Amino acid sequence: MDEKEKAKILKQIISDYKIVFESEQGQRVLEDLKRRCHFYATTNVKGDSHESAFYEGQRAAVLWIDNVLKQKEK
């Protein structure tokens, strides 16, 4: 797959995320994910690095969605 094809696929994925999460239902789901996946809070669990890493993984997924939704159309 060349760079042009990769760019086309990425552009389509960004568009798909926006269609899904910019709908009324998608906004409710995204807000629920943000609350459940520690978007607004620290993920550090004192004395348990494994649980901290688990929570940070959840948070990273929601941060990815949030960043995709902030992408400008090219």
Buried (B, 14 or more C-beta within 10 A) or exposed (E): EEEEEEEEEEEEEBEEBBEBBEEEEBEEBBEEBBEEBBBEEEBEBEEEEEEBEEBBEBBEEBBEBBEBBEBEEE
